[in-house]
Amino acid sequence: MSARKLLFVDRDGCLIEEPADEQVDCYEKLALMPGVITALQRIVAAGYELVMVSNQDGLGTPAFPEAAFAGPQRLLLQVFESQGIRFREVLVDRSFAHEGRDTRKPGVGLARHYLADDGWSRAASAMVGDRETDMQFAANLGVRGLRVGPQGLSWAEVAHRLCDAPRRAELERATRETRIRVRVDLDREATPEVRTGLGYFDHMLEQLGKHGGFALDLQARGDLEIDEHHTVEDCALALGQALRQALSDKRGIGRYGDAEVAADAADAAPAAGADAAVRVRLPMDESRCSALLDLSGRPYFVFDGRFPRERVGDLPTELVPHFFRSLCDSLGANLHLEVRGGNAHHMAEACFKAVARALRQAIRREGSDLPSTKGAL
């Protein structure tokens, strides 16, 4: 299960406009920042929990009575709640800057309980504010800071950066048998760059990137003087891990993929009434392969097929299903793969192309909701 994402948000000058006297102490001074409702709705739908953090100089003193603050603050929260936007917590510091209290931003005294909580992701969380002290507060918490207002971003841009961040991953996997570096970008198509020392296997991995619709760079050095097994298996494990990392919490993805590489050109077009975005058919000479994929978070692999010879180029055909089994293990995917044909080259290539096309459907963005009733994938 992915760790929670928190969005810490300043109030004055960030959620609401800040008046010249820097005190929202009456209803007439309460005005929302442009675009904040729409942006926060997107952010909440993307799985962020909101925490308001605000410095209110001298709150509770005769110069800033509690009642003058409470009314506008209560109305503000009611407006947000009416639009489906709720704050899990509101943290307010009442001190003046000259008092130097650690509860006042950029100090993190008010948020100390979050520093002691490992149940949320610092890397996935953020702080939105309009002042340098807000950015310093973000750094002190260990999250990224986004500045709004005349000197910063619009709320629409904040939502874009938080919800539409490029899905990329880069990792290295090193063992006594192999050393592998893999990079993926699920939101960009590019010519695959693959080098494993196995020519036919390189060609198959290129099919995954090309027909999967994502940028893939995989470089591997393995103990090929022993055999091909370790290199093929570890490439699958590294690629699956990178894909899973790039998918993050999987919000907004299609999740499911269904593809069939068909036997002849007549099968290349979808049947009447079929949804081409759901079912993809491609010709592969005499061979046919179907792939059913679910990015469920639960690895399971089913293979049905028999290759007519033991090798295709420098790749043992027994390693084709083993590659996909290993990919499922590290990706957390359920894959049913079936292949029929008379040419081992065509059959193996059909497997990689069918899985790639199913993967293209499963990873594509369709919104911001999590495609599961469980609340996690």
C-alpha positions as CSV (number, residue, x, y, z in Angstrom):
1,M,0.0,0.0,0.0
2,S,1.3,3.4,-0.9
3,A,2.1,5.9,1.9
4,R,-0.3,8.8,2.3
5,K,0.3,12.1,0.6
6,L,-0.1,15.3,2.5
7,L,-0.5,18.9,1.2
8,F,0.3,21.5,3.8
9,V,-1.4,24.8,2.8
10,D,-0.9,28.4,4.1
11,R,-4.1,30.5,4.5
12,D,-3.7,34.2,4.0
13,G,-2.3,35.1,0.6
14,C,-2.6,31.5,-0.4
15,L,-6.1,30.1,0.1
16,I,-7.6,33.6,0.6
17,E,-6.4,37.0,-0.5
18,E,-4.4,38.9,2.2
19,P,-5.7,42.5,2.9
20,A,-3.3,45.4,3.3
21,D,-3.4,45.3,7.1
22,E,-2.7,41.5,7.0
23,Q,-5.7,40.6,9.2
24,V,-8.8,38.9,8.0
25,D,-10.9,40.0,11.0
26,C,-14.3,40.5,9.4
27,Y,-16.4,38.9,6.7
28,E,-15.9,41.8,4.3
29,K,-12.2,40.9,4.0
30,L,-12.8,37.3,3.2
31,A,-12.1,36.6,-0.5
32,L,-10.9,33.3,-2.1
33,M,-7.8,33.2,-4.3
34,P,-8.6,32.8,-8.0
35,G,-8.9,29.1,-9.0
36,V,-8.4,27.7,-5.5
37,I,-11.6,25.7,-5.4
38,T,-11.1,23.9,-8.7
39,A,-7.5,23.2,-8.0
40,L,-8.1,21.8,-4.5
41,Q,-10.9,19.6,-5.8
42,R,-8.4,18.1,-8.3
43,I,-5.8,17.7,-5.6
44,V,-8.2,16.0,-3.2
45,A,-9.4,13.7,-5.9
46,A,-5.7,12.8,-6.6
47,G,-5.5,11.4,-3.0
48,Y,-3.9,14.3,-1.1
49,E,-4.9,15.0,2.5
50,L,-5.0,18.7,3.4
51,V,-3.5,20.4,6.4
52,M,-3.8,24.2,6.9
53,V,-0.9,25.8,8.6
54,S,-1.1,29.6,9.3
55,N,0.7,32.3,11.3
56,Q,-1.9,34.6,12.9
57,D,0.1,37.4,14.6
58,G,-1.3,38.1,18.1
59,L,-4.5,36.1,17.7
60,G,-6.5,36.4,20.9
61,T,-5.1,39.8,21.9
62,P,-7.2,43.0,22.0
63,A,-5.7,44.0,18.7
64,F,-7.0,40.7,17.1
65,P,-9.8,39.2,19.1
66,E,-10.6,35.5,18.8
67,A,-14.2,36.2,17.7
68,A,-13.0,38.4,14.8
69,F,-11.0,35.5,13.5
70,A,-13.4,32.6,14.2
71,G,-16.3,33.8,12.1
72,P,-14.5,34.3,8.8
73,Q,-12.5,31.1,9.5
74,R,-15.6,29.1,10.1
75,L,-17.2,30.4,6.9
76,L,-14.1,29.6,4.9
77,L,-14.1,26.0,6.0
78,Q,-17.8,25.7,5.3
79,V,-17.3,27.0,1.8
80,F,-14.6,24.5,1.2
81,E,-16.6,21.6,2.7
82,S,-19.6,22.5,0.4
83,Q,-17.3,21.8,-2.5
84,G,-15.9,18.5,-1.2
85,I,-12.7,20.0,0.2
86,R,-12.0,19.1,3.8
87,F,-8.9,19.7,5.9
88,R,-7.8,16.9,8.2
89,E,-6.3,19.5,10.5
90,V,-6.0,23.2,11.0
91,L,-2.8,24.4,12.7
92,V,-2.6,28.0,13.8
93,D,0.2,29.8,15.6
94,R,-0.7,33.0,17.5
95,S,2.7,34.3,18.3
96,F,4.6,37.4,16.9
97,A,7.7,37.0,14.9
98,H,9.9,38.7,17.6
99,E,9.0,36.0,20.1
100,G,11.0,33.4,18.1
101,R,8.7,30.4,18.9
102,D,9.3,27.2,17.0
103,T,5.6,26.9,16.5
104,R,5.6,29.8,14.1
105,K,6.5,29.1,10.5
106,P,9.2,28.4,9.3
107,G,9.5,26.5,12.6
108,V,7.8,23.1,12.6
109,G,6.6,23.0,16.2
110,L,3.0,22.8,15.3
111,A,3.7,19.9,12.9
112,R,6.0,18.0,15.1
113,H,3.6,15.0,15.3
114,Y,4.0,14.7,11.5
115,L,7.7,14.5,11.8
116,A,7.3,11.5,14.1
117,D,4.8,9.8,11.8
118,D,6.2,7.4,9.1
119,G,2.8,6.8,7.6
120,W,3.0,9.5,5.0
121,S,5.4,10.0,2.1
122,R,7.7,13.1,2.3
123,A,8.6,12.6,-1.4
124,A,5.0,12.7,-2.6
125,S,3.8,15.5,-0.2
126,A,4.2,19.2,-0.6
127,M,3.7,22.7,1.0
128,V,1.8,25.5,-0.8
129,G,2.4,29.1,0.5
130,D,3.0,32.6,-0.7
131,R,6.0,33.6,1.4
132,E,9.6,32.6,1.8
133,T,8.8,31.4,5.3
134,D,6.4,28.9,3.8
135,M,9.2,27.6,1.5
136,Q,11.5,27.3,4.5
137,F,8.8,25.5,6.4
138,A,8.5,23.0,3.5
139,A,12.3,22.4,3.6
140,N,12.2,21.9,7.4
141,L,9.4,19.3,6.9
142,G,11.3,17.6,4.1
143,V,8.7,18.2,1.4
144,R,8.8,20.3,-1.7
145,G,7.5,23.8,-1.6
146,L,5.3,25.5,-4.2
147,R,4.8,29.3,-4.1
148,V,1.6,30.9,-5.2
149,G,0.5,34.5,-5.7
150,P,2.0,37.4,-7.7
151,Q,5.5,36.2,-7.1
152,G,4.7,32.5,-7.8
153,L,2.3,30.1,-9.5
154,S,-1.4,30.1,-10.2
155,W,-3.5,27.5,-8.4
156,A,-4.1,25.8,-11.7
157,E,-0.4,25.3,-12.2
158,V,-0.1,24.0,-8.6
159,A,-2.7,21.4,-9.4
160,H,-1.0,20.5,-12.6
161,R,2.4,20.0,-10.9
162,L,0.8,17.9,-8.1
163,C,-1.6,15.8,-10.2
164,D,0.0,15.6,-13.6
165,A,3.6,15.0,-12.6
166,P,5.5,13.0,-15.2
167,R,5.6,9.3,-14.3
168,R,9.2,8.5,-14.5
169,A,11.6,6.1,-12.7
170,E,15.2,5.3,-12.9
171,L,17.0,2.5,-10.9
172,E,20.0,0.2,-10.9
173,R,19.9,-3.5,-9.9
174,A,23.2,-5.1,-9.1
175,T,23.9,-8.7,-8.0
176,R,26.9,-11.0,-8.4
177,E,25.3,-12.2,-11.6
178,T,24.0,-9.0,-13.3
179,R,24.2,-5.3,-13.3
180,I,21.2,-3.5,-14.8
181,R,20.2,0.1,-15.2
182,V,16.7,0.9,-16.4
183,R,14.9,4.2,-17.0
184,V,11.2,4.6,-18.0
185,D,8.9,7.5,-18.7
186,L,5.3,6.5,-19.0
187,D,4.2,9.8,-20.4
188,R,6.6,10.0,-23.3
189,E,7.1,7.9,-26.4
190,A,10.7,7.5,-27.7
191,T,12.8,5.0,-29.6
192,P,13.7,2.3,-27.1
193,E,17.4,2.0,-26.1
194,V,18.2,-1.5,-25.1
195,R,21.5,-3.4,-24.7
196,T,21.6,-6.7,-22.8
197,G,24.2,-8.7,-24.8
198,L,21.4,-10.9,-26.3
199,G,20.4,-9.6,-29.7
200,Y,17.0,-11.2,-30.0
201,F,16.1,-10.4,-26.4
202,D,17.1,-6.7,-27.1
203,H,14.6,-6.8,-30.0
204,M,11.8,-8.2,-27.8
205,L,12.4,-5.6,-25.1
206,E,12.2,-2.9,-27.8
207,Q,8.8,-4.2,-28.6
208,L,7.6,-3.6,-25.0
209,G,8.7,0.1,-25.1
210,K,7.6,0.8,-28.7
211,H,4.2,-0.9,-28.6
212,G,3.7,-0.1,-24.9
213,G,3.9,3.6,-25.7
214,F,6.5,4.6,-23.1
215,A,10.2,5.6,-23.2
216,L,12.5,2.8,-22.2
217,D,16.2,2.7,-21.7
218,L,17.6,-0.6,-20.4
219,Q,21.3,-1.4,-20.2
220,A,22.5,-4.8,-18.8
221,R,25.7,-6.7,-18.2
222,G,25.2,-10.3,-17.1
223,D,27.1,-13.6,-16.8
224,L,26.3,-14.7,-20.3
225,E,29.4,-17.0,-20.2
226,I,27.3,-19.2,-17.9
227,D,23.9,-18.9,-19.7
228,E,21.1,-16.4,-20.5
229,H,18.9,-17.1,-17.5
230,H,20.2,-14.6,-15.0
231,T,20.2,-11.7,-17.5
232,V,16.7,-12.3,-18.8
233,E,15.2,-12.8,-15.3
234,D,16.9,-9.8,-13.7
235,C,16.0,-7.6,-16.6
236,A,12.4,-8.5,-16.0
237,L,12.6,-7.9,-12.3
238,A,14.3,-4.5,-12.8
239,L,11.8,-3.4,-15.5
240,G,8.8,-4.4,-13.4
241,Q,10.2,-2.6,-10.4
242,A,10.8,0.6,-12.5
243,L,7.3,0.4,-14.0
244,R,5.7,0.0,-10.5
245,Q,7.7,2.9,-9.2
246,A,6.7,5.2,-12.1
247,L,3.0,4.2,-11.6
248,S,3.2,5.4,-8.0
249,D,-0.2,5.0,-6.3
250,K,-1.8,4.2,-9.8
251,R,-4.5,6.9,-9.6
252,G,-6.1,7.7,-12.9
253,I,-4.7,4.7,-14.8
254,G,-6.8,2.3,-16.9
255,R,-5.5,-0.6,-14.8
256,Y,-6.8,-3.3,-17.2
257,G,-5.4,-4.3,-20.6
258,D,-6.7,-6.7,-23.3
259,A,-4.8,-7.3,-26.5
260,E,-4.7,-9.9,-29.2
261,V,-2.1,-10.4,-31.9
262,A,-4.1,-12.1,-34.6
263,A,-3.4,-14.7,-37.2
264,D,-4.2,-12.9,-40.4
265,A,-5.0,-9.5,-41.8
266,A,-8.7,-10.1,-41.7
267,D,-8.5,-10.1,-37.9
268,A,-6.6,-6.8,-37.8
269,A,-9.7,-4.7,-37.6
270,P,-12.0,-4.7,-34.6
271,A,-15.2,-6.7,-34.9
272,A,-18.4,-4.7,-35.6
273,G,-19.4,-2.8,-32.5
274,A,-16.2,-3.5,-30.7
275,D,-14.4,-0.8,-28.8
276,A,-10.9,-0.4,-30.4
277,A,-9.5,1.2,-27.3
278,V,-10.4,-1.9,-25.3
279,R,-9.5,-4.7,-27.8
280,V,-6.4,-4.4,-30.0
281,R,-5.7,-6.9,-32.8
282,L,-2.6,-7.0,-34.9
283,P,-1.5,-9.5,-37.6
284,M,1.5,-11.8,-36.8
285,D,1.6,-14.2,-39.8
286,E,0.5,-17.7,-38.7
287,S,0.8,-17.0,-35.0
288,R,-1.8,-15.7,-32.5
289,C,-1.3,-14.5,-29.0
290,S,-3.7,-13.0,-26.4
291,A,-2.7,-11.1,-23.3
292,L,-5.0,-10.2,-20.4
293,L,-3.5,-7.8,-17.9
294,D,-4.5,-6.3,-14.5
295,L,-2.2,-4.0,-12.6
296,S,-3.8,-5.2,-9.4
297,G,-0.8,-5.1,-7.1
298,R,-1.1,-8.9,-6.7
299,P,1.4,-10.9,-8.9
300,Y,-0.1,-13.9,-10.8
301,F,0.9,-15.4,-14.1
302,V,-0.8,-18.0,-16.3
303,F,0.8,-19.2,-19.5
304,D,-0.6,-21.5,-22.2
305,G,1.5,-22.3,-25.2
306,R,4.3,-24.5,-26.6
307,F,7.2,-23.3,-28.8
308,P,8.2,-25.6,-31.7
309,R,11.9,-25.2,-31.1
310,E,14.2,-24.5,-28.1
311,R,15.8,-21.3,-29.2
312,V,15.1,-18.2,-31.2
313,G,18.5,-16.6,-32.0
314,D,20.4,-16.4,-28.7
315,L,17.2,-16.6,-26.5
316,P,15.9,-19.9,-25.2
317,T,12.2,-20.0,-25.7
318,E,11.7,-21.4,-22.2
319,L,12.8,-18.0,-20.9
320,V,9.9,-16.2,-22.7
321,P,7.2,-17.2,-20.1
322,H,9.9,-17.0,-17.4
323,F,10.5,-13.3,-18.3
324,F,6.8,-12.5,-18.0
325,R,6.5,-14.4,-14.7
326,S,9.4,-12.4,-13.3
327,L,7.9,-9.1,-14.7
328,C,4.6,-9.9,-12.9
329,D,6.4,-10.6,-9.6
330,S,8.1,-7.2,-9.4
331,L,5.4,-5.1,-11.2
332,G,2.6,-6.6,-9.1
333,A,0.5,-7.6,-12.1
334,N,-1.9,-10.4,-13.0
335,L,-1.2,-11.6,-16.6
336,H,-2.8,-14.4,-18.6
337,L,-0.8,-15.1,-21.8
338,E,-1.7,-17.5,-24.5
339,V,0.1,-18.2,-27.7
340,R,-0.4,-20.5,-30.7
341,G,1.5,-20.8,-33.9
342,G,4.1,-22.8,-35.9
343,N,7.0,-20.3,-36.0
344,A,8.9,-19.8,-32.7
345,H,10.2,-16.4,-33.7
346,H,6.7,-15.1,-34.6
347,M,5.2,-16.7,-31.4
348,A,7.8,-15.1,-29.1
349,E,7.5,-11.7,-30.8
350,A,3.7,-11.9,-30.6
351,C,3.9,-12.5,-26.8
352,F,6.0,-9.3,-26.3
353,K,3.8,-7.2,-28.6
354,A,0.5,-8.4,-27.1
355,V,1.7,-7.7,-23.6
356,A,3.0,-4.3,-24.7
357,R,-0.4,-3.4,-26.2
358,A,-2.2,-4.6,-23.1
359,L,0.3,-2.6,-20.9
360,R,-0.3,0.5,-23.1
361,Q,-4.0,0.4,-22.2
362,A,-3.4,-0.4,-18.5
363,I,-1.0,2.5,-17.8
364,R,-2.8,5.2,-19.8
365,R,-4.3,8.1,-17.8
366,E,-8.1,8.3,-17.7
367,G,-8.6,10.8,-14.8
368,S,-7.5,11.0,-11.2
369,D,-9.5,8.4,-9.4
370,L,-8.1,5.2,-8.0
371,P,-9.4,2.3,-10.2
372,S,-10.3,0.1,-7.2
373,T,-13.0,-0.1,-4.5
374,K,-10.4,-1.2,-2.0
375,G,-8.8,2.2,-1.8
376,A,-5.4,1.0,-2.8
377,L,-3.6,-1.0,-5.6
